[in-house]
Amino acid sequence: MYDVVIVRYGELALKSPGVRNLYERVLVRNLEAMLKQENISFSRVYREWGRIFIESDDPAAAKAAADVFGVVSASSAAKVEADIDVAAKVCADIGADRIKDGESFGIRARRSGKTGLSSTDIGRLCGDAVWGRLESLGRTPKVDLSDPDREIFVEMRQNRAYVFTDIVKGVGGLPLGTQGKMIVLMSGGIDSPVAAWLMMRRGVKIIPVYANNEPFAEESAHERARKCVEVLQRWSPADRIKMYDVPHGKNLDTIIKKCNEKNTCLLCKRTMYRMAYEIMKKEGADGIVTGSSIGQVASQTAANMHAEIYGLGIPLYHPLIGLDKTEIIDLARRIGTYDVSIMPTSGCGAVPARPEINAAFDLIVREEEKLDIEEMVMDAVTNARSFFIGDE
Ligand SMILES: Nc1ncnc2c1ncn2[C@@H]1O[C@H](COP(=O)(O)OP(=O)(O)OP(=O)(O)O)[C@@H](O)[C@H]1O
């Protein structure tokens, strides 16, 4: 019965015509890629009157479309002539199929362009058709416009009418690829994959960087980070994600040997940020994203976060900063990274027994002067390994 998917987008519609046109084209490309990735058969994806349509009778098409960044909602619909008799008959067919005896129904009508009928007329005529059909089937029809058991939506446009019953909520955001690229410091824990996904949802392509702490961490930690990115790859069907593995164990060893041990984690972060910054410039990216969230672990204090970035001038973003752990976990489940992130790994063996929790930013800078930080960073970045997800 359904032969098309209506794809609705929100924020995009607020852009100027040129920007909107560009973003819509990116969205169409991403929708096509998602449908192919999910093995959904479709004949075409096209734009019309502020909507995107997918010609497909696959029942899974609307759900796949709803998982594309930029999409507010999607509905599988029957596309018919813009003729009220035809639309009313389709409503009656759908009503006969969906509305059980004793259930109430409501018609939600909309129109755009000149159809010669008001939306109230459309609602009444389609409602009459459903009522008549249910009666002819021996069911007792019941109309309830405020809280019906079943809703049937009718949209009359100038050339076409669309009839549908379900609206699948989309992920929202902006089409992936419209907001440039950023590096994501990807540990593979619960937080950093969620931070990455939130930036992807805002249209930013990601380049994950894993700081490999071996021998202070096990190989399994690298595996976990890579597997998280594999899950994120499913949200980026049009482009393969490039990931970096940067050797960081030697840096940790030097930090432990030369500096006060309570500052190890702070100096580790500053080194990581510098490494990420070098990769950012090399990749033509414009920012660095972390999964930091204030107060989440004892060391994620405002004072420490200040000390971690003091004097660096690096564009850092922490999209989880104000979220609760439960909110982050809910998102991780929705994204699909949660089960990977909770896989047991060794943790970092370089973490001191009593890490600093109230760092003085000027003291950290003096600690850092004990290191040949630029050489450490350049050495690590030169020996970094990059690969595309799916190649390993
Ligand atoms: N080995 C690593 N490689 C890349 N980034 C890292 C690494 N370790 C930490 N980070 C970055 O620093 C952020 C804060 O890490 P930290 O270990 O302090 O907190 P966390 O709550 O355990 O984070 P996560 O859940 O993301 O592991 C991480 O979200 C990530 O962005």
The ligand as an SDF file (V2000), in Angstrom:
LIG
                    3D

 31 33  0  0  0  0  0  0  0  0999 V2000
   43.7910    6.9270   25.4900 N   0  0  0  0  0  0  0  0  0  0  0  0
   43.0550    7.9480   25.0460 C   0  0  0  0  0  0  0  0  0  0  0  0
   43.0140    8.2180   23.7250 N   0  0  0  0  0  0  0  0  0  0  0  0
   42.3030    9.2560   23.2410 C   0  0  0  0  0  0  0  0  0  0  0  0
   41.5790   10.0740   24.0270 N   0  0  0  0  0  0  0  0  0  0  0  0
   41.5740    9.8620   25.3510 C   0  0  0  0  0  0  0  0  0  0  0  0
   42.2950    8.7880   25.9280 C   0  0  0  0  0  0  0  0  0  0  0  0
   42.0830    8.8330   27.2600 N   0  0  0  0  0  0  0  0  0  0  0  0
   41.2730    9.8850   27.5070 C   0  0  0  0  0  0  0  0  0  0  0  0
   40.9510   10.5080   26.3580 N   0  0  0  0  0  0  0  0  0  0  0  0
   40.0950   11.7140   26.1770 C   0  0  0  0  0  0  0  0  0  0  0  0
   39.9500   12.4140   27.4010 O   0  0  0  0  0  0  0  0  0  0  0  0
   38.5810   12.3930   27.8230 C   0  0  0  0  0  0  0  0  0  0  0  0
   38.5060   12.2640   29.3350 C   0  0  0  0  0  0  0  0  0  0  0  0
   39.1200   11.0530   29.6890 O   0  0  0  0  0  0  0  0  0  0  0  0
   39.1110   10.5020   31.1730 P   0  0  0  0  0  0  0  0  0  0  0  0
   39.8410    9.2140   31.1560 O   0  0  0  0  0  0  0  0  0  0  0  0
   39.5570   11.5840   32.0910 O   0  0  0  0  0  0  0  0  0  0  0  0
   37.5480   10.3550   31.4650 O   0  0  0  0  0  0  0  0  0  0  0  0
   36.4810    9.2210   31.1350 P   0  0  0  0  0  0  0  0  0  0  0  0
   35.2280    9.6960   31.7910 O   0  0  0  0  0  0  0  0  0  0  0  0
   37.0080    7.8880   31.5280 O   0  0  0  0  0  0  0  0  0  0  0  0
   36.2810    9.3050   29.5300 O   0  0  0  0  0  0  0  0  0  0  0  0
   35.8300    8.1200   28.5350 P   0  0  0  0  0  0  0  0  0  0  0  0
   34.5630    7.5340   29.0910 O   0  0  0  0  0  0  0  0  0  0  0  0
   35.6220    8.7770   27.1990 O   0  0  0  0  0  0  0  0  0  0  0  0
   36.9640    7.1220   28.5260 O   0  0  0  0  0  0  0  0  0  0  0  0
   37.9840   11.1940   27.0850 C   0  0  0  0  0  0  0  0  0  0  0  0
   36.5860   11.2880   26.9620 O   0  0  0  0  0  0  0  0  0  0  0  0
   38.6920   11.2850   25.7630 C   0  0  0  0  0  0  0  0  0  0  0  0
   38.1220   12.2800   24.9470 O   0  0  0  0  0  0  0  0  0  0  0  0
  1  2  1  0
  2  3  1  0
  2  7  2  0
  3  4  2  0
  4  5  1  0
  5  6  2  0
  6  7  1  0
  6 10  1  0
  7  8  1  0
  8  9  2  0
  9 10  1  0
 10 11  1  0
 11 12  1  0
 11 30  1  0
 12 13  1  0
 13 14  1  0
 13 28  1  0
 14 15  1  0
 15 16  1  0
 16 17  2  0
 16 18  1  0
 16 19  1  0
 19 20  1  0
 20 21  2  0
 20 22  1  0
 20 23  1  0
 23 24  1  0
 24 25  2  0
 24 26  1  0
 24 27  1  0
 28 29  1  0
 28 30  1  0
 30 31  1  0
M  END
$$$$
